[in-house]
Amino acid sequence: MSTTAELLKGAAELFPDEVVTSAHVRHLDLPSGAGRFALITLDNGFDHTKPTTFGPASLANLGLAIDQVEKEAAAGEIVGVGITGKPFVFAVGADLKGVELLKEYDHALAIGKGGHEVFKRLAGLAVPTFAYYNGAAMGGGVEVGLHCTYRTVSKALPAFSLPEVFLGLVPGWGGCTLLPNLIGADKAVSVIVENSLNQNKQLKGQQVFDLGIADALFEGADFLEQSLIWTANVLKGDVTVERPVVDRGEAWDQAVARGRFVADSKVHGAAPAAYRALDIIAAAKNGDLQQGYDAEDTALADLIMGGELRAGIYAFNLVQKRGKRPAGAPDKNLARPVTKVGVVGAGLMASQLALLFLRRLEVPVVLTDIDQERVDKGVGYVHAEIEKLLGKGRINQDKANRLKALVTGVLDKAEGFADADFVIEAVFEEIGVKQQVFAEVEAVAPAHAILATNTSSLSVSEMASKLQHPERVVGFHFFNPVAVLPLLEIVRGEQTDDASLATAFAVAKKLKKTAVLTKDAPAFVVNRILTRFMGEVQNVIDEGTPVEVAEKGVEPLGLPMSPLVLLELVGPAIGLHVSETLNRAFPDRFTVSPNLKAVVEAGKRGFYVYDSGKPELDPEVAALLKQGDTVLTEEQVRARVLDAVAQEIGLMLDEGVVAEAQDIDLCLITGAGWPFHLGGITPYLDREGVSERVNGKRFLAPGTASVPA
Amino acid sequence: MPRTVRDVVFVDGVRTPFGKAGPKGIYHETRADDLVVKAIRELLRRNPGLDPKKIDEVAIAATTQIGDQGLTIGRTAGILAGLPQSVPGYSIDRMCAGALTAVTTVAGSVAFGAYDIAIAGGVEHMGRHPMGEGVDPNPRFVSEKLVDESALFMGMTAENLHDRYPQITKLRADEYAVRSQEKAAKAYADGKIQADLVPISVRRTNADAGETGWGLVTADEPMRPGTTLENLSGLKTPFRVHGRVTAGNAAGLNDGATASLIASEDFARENNLPVKMRLVAYSFAGVEPEVMGYGPIPATEKALAQAGLSISDIGLFEINEAFAVQVLAFLDHYGIADDDERVNQYGGAIAFGHPLASSGVRLMTQLARQFEEQPHVRYGLTTMCVGFGMGATVIWENPHFEGDK
């Protein structure tokens, strides 16, 4: 038994639940008498809803297939070897479940080496090898093809990526080394680093060909046939594959530098994966493949044993799985159909909601407001947005006509809401106003209609308290910009019944939002944590720490933006308003900053001016600030802020605001854009020891979003 | 409005390799619509001068129009093949003569001036859709003795034909079958068949049927080169005890698809498309359903009469070999020898297979090749028998004919 086989056998024992991919070897006669050919099909035996992956036993299977074709190639029995996938799927890379189970460095190292040892044999056969990317190809799936002599790609291929950096890994089965050597460092940086950090952007077949990753592109209808005919022509010499010469000069270094700039702007040095990938790409300039593979092995093992990757996989699973099956949602069969939606208010937020409901539900949506001018403006906004979609070709004229005809505006709620199944309000954030609006709606809407509120900080139960049927009121809290951020906090009031809640979740699903169930607690989840977080930053500034030190203190987290830039995006006045609300609820922990108040009163939209192109403290704001004389270091700031966040989350879980810490993390990822390498935040608080320090315990059990003990 | 009938030509034809129906057949895990879609795509690839927008119709035949052969397969196959949405399509059925009828039907429309060019073809996946799937014959057929009970079973109708022509013995049928296999093997060896085949990728997940994974089909699966009289003599006669029809002297149960381009001659010439055959006449005839194999004879009579030709004018014959006896009945009728070299030069369905509604275009594609090679021949015909007692014949003229020069 070879070393590789032993390595993989050991790894397979650690991962008994692997969905094993077979590597079928089938022989065929190439067209035009080009000779006998061996085609390997990667197939896990399931349909396309369970894509083919590579775990240790799968790699071993591929190794056996290569053993067979290697002998045949050496004996001159075949003229070439191809590799392709089951229908719609080529292969989507390493099985992440197996990665989660790894607890020892040597085992992590074995995963990298095992993949390399198997894949690189494809390059060492006595005959040319061909990869036919017939369908979804990701990670190790892409990489197995990179080891082949030639590649074809289907025009129908919907998703092709090296998503490792997105999760916290590097393309470590040859990707970091082979891709730049194939298509040049700049394009490789785009695929490996930029696309990954750009919300895991996927390439389509045409782009895979345009980038030079594939040598030929064929339509989906007869992709494999045309690939094999092309193969025959290549082998007979009728087709010559010419690839542009890779620039190994300064362009290579510039590409890597560009990659570092991209990484800095996305993760601010806080997550190692992109930088490790770039180091390997930089070194690949000399074309020494084995040296690159060795570097990939080390990087993979280091990252697999690190918290960032574990947090990344945890975050990925939250978004992909928990985000689609919300914890605590009632039986979906209780949901009532929603065939017409009412929107109270026709302001910007209300109009955005109207557009969203219209596009996703495709049912009549009626806006109301206090005067015709506002109503017309709201409907006008929706029409204009539909026109924009039409102009961009996102919808056709028929669909535009349909959507426009579905949106109307009326002054009379009775006329608008008499047959509505779901009415959402987005009026001024003032409890009395909201109560009055709901009372008016209840008087005219059908008895079964859901009354939803987009409040960000008021009590849903209180809003419902004066109604005859408070059981049908739910909180439906979107995040701005509504079209971009996936999160929807669904708030259960004290009297909300299961049918109403089930309907709310059903609507959320149709809206394609990530719904999280929260208790009717002040500011729910995201705003409460963000306010506590920013409040603590504001506190240290108020106490005397310079603004730039306070901001730098939290930079190592790699958040999408600094606390004060975020405040500017939210609007200082709204930030102040939320802090006041939370201060009333929890005066011991949430302060109202006098400096923030002063900034708001001065009519400032933020702390910074951007005259130099970079954010600099606005001198007028600086003049307003009244600071104490306690100056903290960056480390001290970070500790203060993280302690506050850990404390707040601990209290929220004790209060039962959400079911589990996982829901907090899901909210922060999808509602605030907090990064995968933090796993939202609780994995980071656990691994940095903050949870233990503040609450005396971890949020998550060891092994969840961390290396198992 | 006065109209002028236009000359209609066979521009080009292709087919998939034919497979054996059943769990071990090459196409067992391949959809029927995919087969015909790939044939259509190959047809277009071979004729890059044809702007697909100009195609006026897609007529696709299938006998069992259920599942992947249903849903108006002429329309769905057009969309799946990537034809512009503006190109319409329909389904057609005359059992074994489906593709042949697709050709004559669109040809009629071309002659009339309704179409300039159309795709006509057929598909039958007898593994996915066994003969008789979902049929519901009216009980009056039996109660009123409208047809003999054997009429629904093609093998029995072949036995009935042997009864009608006692001189057509099992030995003659077997000898004919051996020659069909020999001629087909020679045609393959001479490269006459491969050029009109579309390679088809096929998946296999059942290891009992052979190597698993994706493969590529580039040749007909049913062929049995080297078949001898001895091999055939011992075969069972499944349709009748001590009968004469065996699996060896009949076409099998098969999967496959064909597609052809039919155009007005003017359109073909203006668009620089090949003109492989010129349509002379076509005819269909009904006979007693229980001897359906007799059908080609009256159909051919009608077609010859229409064209003002006699059988001696026909220089090449492509007769579908559903059963050897049915070919021999035709040859006997016209006094043509069993081994006449004008008949089925490349062998026939006994060797290649007969996926019912697809076969008509195979006959034409082969006749077109023979025309090209034999410019001394002016006329040829394609003919086939059809279930429920019918025959179908198309007479073609060789555009390469040099006899006048």
HADDOCK unambig.tbl for C-alpha pairs under 7 A between the chains (distance, minus, plus):
assign (segid A and resid 24 and name CA) (segid B and resid 212 and name CA) 5.76 0.50 0.50
assign (segid A and resid 24 and name CA) (segid B and resid 213 and name CA) 5.23 0.50 0.50
assign (segid A and resid 25 and name CA) (segid B and resid 211 and name CA) 6.97 0.50 0.50
assign (segid A and resid 25 and name CA) (segid B and resid 212 and name CA) 6.85 0.50 0.50
assign (segid A and resid 25 and name CA) (segid B and resid 213 and name CA) 6.61 0.50 0.50
assign (segid A and resid 26 and name CA) (segid B and resid 211 and name CA) 5.26 0.50 0.50
assign (segid A and resid 26 and name CA) (segid B and resid 212 and name CA) 6.05 0.50 0.50
assign (segid A and resid 26 and name CA) (segid B and resid 213 and name CA) 6.03 0.50 0.50
assign (segid A and resid 26 and name CA) (segid B and resid 214 and name CA) 6.72 0.50 0.50
assign (segid A and resid 26 and name CA) (segid B and resid 215 and name CA) 6.25 0.50 0.50
assign (segid A and resid 27 and name CA) (segid B and resid 215 and name CA) 6.78 0.50 0.50
assign (segid A and resid 28 and name CA) (segid B and resid 215 and name CA) 5.87 0.50 0.50
assign (segid A and resid 28 and name CA) (segid B and resid 216 and name CA) 5.86 0.50 0.50
assign (segid A and resid 31 and name CA) (segid B and resid 218 and name CA) 6.82 0.50 0.50
assign (segid A and resid 39 and name CA) (segid B and resid 214 and name CA) 6.91 0.50 0.50
assign (segid A and resid 40 and name CA) (segid B and resid 213 and name CA) 6.98 0.50 0.50
assign (segid A and resid 41 and name CA) (segid B and resid 213 and name CA) 5.09 0.50 0.50
assign (segid A and resid 41 and name CA) (segid B and resid 214 and name CA) 6.15 0.50 0.50
assign (segid A and resid 221 and name CA) (segid B and resid 81 and name CA) 6.88 0.50 0.50
assign (segid A and resid 222 and name CA) (segid B and resid 38 and name CA) 6.55 0.50 0.50
assign (segid A and resid 224 and name CA) (segid B and resid 201 and name CA) 6.33 0.50 0.50
assign (segid A and resid 225 and name CA) (segid B and resid 199 and name CA) 6.34 0.50 0.50
assign (segid A and resid 225 and name CA) (segid B and resid 200 and name CA) 6.11 0.50 0.50
assign (segid A and resid 225 and name CA) (segid B and resid 201 and name CA) 5.65 0.50 0.50
